[in-house]
Amino acid sequence: MAIKLLIVDDSALVRKLLSEMLSKDREIEIVGTATDPYAAREKIKQLNPDVITLDVEMPRMDGVTFLENLMRLRPMPVVMVSSLTAKGADVTLRALELGAIDFVTKPKVDLAGSLEKYADELIAKVKVASKARVNARVSSPKPTVSASLHAEQRRSADAVLPAGGGKRFLRTTDRIIAIGASTGGTEAIREVLESLPPDAPAVVISQHIPAAFSKPFAERMNRCSPMSVCEAADGQYILPGHVYIAPGDQHLLIERDGARYRCKLSNGPHVNRHRPSVDVMFRSVAQNVGPNAVGVILTGMGDDGARGLKEMLEAGAPTIAQDEATSVVWGMPGAAVKLGSAQHVLPLHRVASEVLHLTADQPNSKAAHG
């Protein structure tokens, strides 16, 4: 059965573009369009769509206010359509807090060749939204199909960081918590960070996010976390009590500098069609931190991070995957579980406490591996 989609946007051109792109896929049926939230409210009652795309900026009522009302009165999967500006990023992150599944940027009608990639991304996100959980829905979603977001060739972490052999790891009391996430991850990460104390081990994060969004995301996390949160900078030392979020469009790697660790940023190729890639970060942690780390993979579309988490496990690091019941999309953690990468499969509300338990229990004498 086709996914019934309602498009809500005040621009006639954008409504036309989105309709044309999405209607090319046989699994999506455009059941209607609306010019503002008031018209959308009536169309939702009449048409009962499975998913809506929602413009952030509209007359009479903005998209976020409408979303807040919608999630209170009739929760349903929503994909936000946002501008790539600082204001647009902040508003979109607020929409994700309120329950939107994901977002796409406004279509760039003036850039030749960009619409085909945009259409692929839009179709993939609408399909994932149709299967995603909204406000911890009780019913189990259908299995998530990993979808291509880019037409480019799929690459593994080898494209950025070659696989390494066994290494000796220095005796150190410093721990690193490595977290990877995608769809639904901004809110899952917030829940974990809110539950970690200000003196927790250092946290490094790769979240699939555009370049314009990563700094506002880090600032938003800094306001809600007891730890100090920042967008990672190249060469920055990794310190306890601090959280380092990969900049959008750059891979975050962890390098050893004597007995200390530093952030390294890379503009290398997309891996698993993503930059930053969770697999790249996890591999660097496996190679340089080994048993002094804990790996965590949270909600997300696709399978980025599953192989890197397995490498962390093989290097002696405990590993955690978010469970299906609390994931918006059980793609990435599900792939990790299937691959045997996850020692612990936990509901989101238990991840932070288990991380603290694992970092506290790791013996300092665990100095060598392989």
C-alpha positions, -999 to +999 in steps of 0.1 A: +000+000+000+013+034-010+024+060+017-002+087+017+016+121+019+004+156+025+027+185+015+024+217+036+042+248+022+032+284+014+053+285-018+035+273-049+068+265-065+081+244-036+047+225-035+050+218-072+087+207-069+081+184-040+050+169-056+068+162-088+098+146-070+078+124-046+051+113-071+078+096-092+081+069-066+054+043-068+054+037-030+043+073-023+009+089-031+005+126-029-030+129-014-030+166-011-012+199-005-019+228+018-007+264+018-007+270+056-013+251+089-051+260+089-056+244+056-034+215+066-055+209+097-086+204+075-067+183+049-054+160+077-090+154+089-102+147+054-073+127+039-058+110+069-022+110+055+005+087+068+032+114+066+034+152+061+062+174+049+060+207+068+075+240+059+092+258+088+083+294+078+047+300+069+021+329+073-006+330+099+011+302+119+047+290+117+055+253+112+069+247+147+038+260+164+016+239+142+039+209+148+035+214+186-003+214+183-002+184+159+019+163+182-003+170+211-036+163+193-028+139+165+008+126+166+020+115+132+053+113+112+065+147+100+095+156+078+104+193+082+115+214+052+140+239+064+164+266+052+201+261+058+206+292+079+215+297+116+179+306+123+166+277+102+189+253+121+177+264+155+141+262+145+145+228+129+163+214+160+133+227+181+110+208+157+130+176+162+126+182+200+088+184+195+087+151+176+094+157+139+111+125+126+136+142+103+142+172+080+153+182+045+166+215+033+147+237+009+151+225-027+178+245-045+161+252-078+189+273-091+217+246-089+219+224-119+221+187-111+212+191-074+176+182-077+182+145-085+202+140-053+177+160-034+148+139-047+166+107-036+171+121-001+135+134+002+120+101-010+142+081+015+133+103+044+096+101+037+097+063+035+117+061+068+092+085+085+063+063+074+078+034+094+092+055+123+079+057+159+061+089+169+060+097+206+070+062+216+042+046+197+034+011+211+030-007+178+062-021+164+073-004+131+080-024+100+117-033+094+136-003+082+151-005+047+184+012+044+180+038+017+205+057-004+208+094+004+233+101-023+239+088-058+276+085-052+294+052-047+291+037-012+325+036+006+337+019+037+358+035+065+389+022+045+385+053+023+394+076+053+413+054+078+429+020+069+420-010+091+448-015+116+462-046+133+465-052+170+480-024+191+493-018+226+472+006+246+488+028+272+479+026+309+455+055+315+426+064+337+411+085+309+380+069+293+362+080+261+326+074+254+320+073+216+284+078+204+270+075+169+235+084+157+213+095+128+175+098+123+160+106+157+195+110+172+195+147+181+169+139+208+184+106+218+217+123+223+201+150+244+185+124+267+219+107+272+238+139+278+213+152+303+218+121+324+256+123+325+273+141+354+296+171+349+327+150+357+318+121+333+344+107+309+349+126+277+322+120+250+328+121+212+298+122+190+292+117+153+256+126+143+245+127+107+238+165+103+244+193+078+273+216+083+251+246+091+233+226+119+262+211+139+273+242+157+237+252+167+232+216+178+263+217+200+252+250+215+217+235+222+233+204+239+256+226+259+225+244+274+209+212+285+239+190+296+258+192+329+289+186+308+306+212+286+296+206+249+312+220+218+316+215+181+349+196+178+380+215+164+410+199+147+438+192+172+416+199+203+426+179+234+398+155+246+392+162+283+369+146+309+337+165+315+336+176+279+316+165+248+329+169+213+304+169+184+316+162+148+312+193+126+287+186+098+305+176+066+337+165+084+347+132+098+358+132+135+387+109+144+404+104+177+442+103+178+466+095+206+491+121+217+513+104+243+489+094+271+463+120+259+438+121+231+431+147+204+403+154+179+413+151+143+390+164+115+390+150+080+375+161+047+380+126+033+353+109+011+318+102+024+317+068+041+284+048+040+272+080+021+279+101+052+303+127+064+307+126+094+306+088+094+301+069+126+322+040+112+352+063+107+350+076+143+344+042+158+374+027+139+397+055+151+385+049+187+391+012+183+427+018+170+437+045+194+416+041+226+408+004+225+396-010+259+396+025+274+365+034+254+328+025+254+309+025+221+273+035+218+251+034+187+217+051+189+186+055+166+193+061+129+186+051+093+209+027+075+239+008+090+266+033+095+285+025+126+277-012+128+311-024+115+330+003+135+313-008+167+324-044+160+360-032+156+356-014+190+343-046+206+372-066+191+396-040+205+383-047+240+358-019+244+323-026+258+295-017+233+259-007+236+231-004+211+197+013+217+168-012+216+141-013+190+113-002+213+128+032+221+145+039+187+127+063+162+143+041+135+160+009+144+183+009+114+218+016+127+214-001+161+195-030+145+224-035+120+249-035+149+229-061+168+226-083+137+263-081+131+271-090+167+286-057+175+266-049+206+273-065+240+243-047+256+210-038+239+192-012+261+163+012+262+174+048+258+167+058+294+192+031+306+221+040+282+237+068+304+237+047+336+252+017+318+279+038+302+289+052+337+288+017+351+311+003+323+336+032+325+338+029+363+343-009+361+370-009+335+403-018+353+431+006+349+455-022+345+440-031+311+469-018+292+476-041+264+455-056+236+465-078+207 
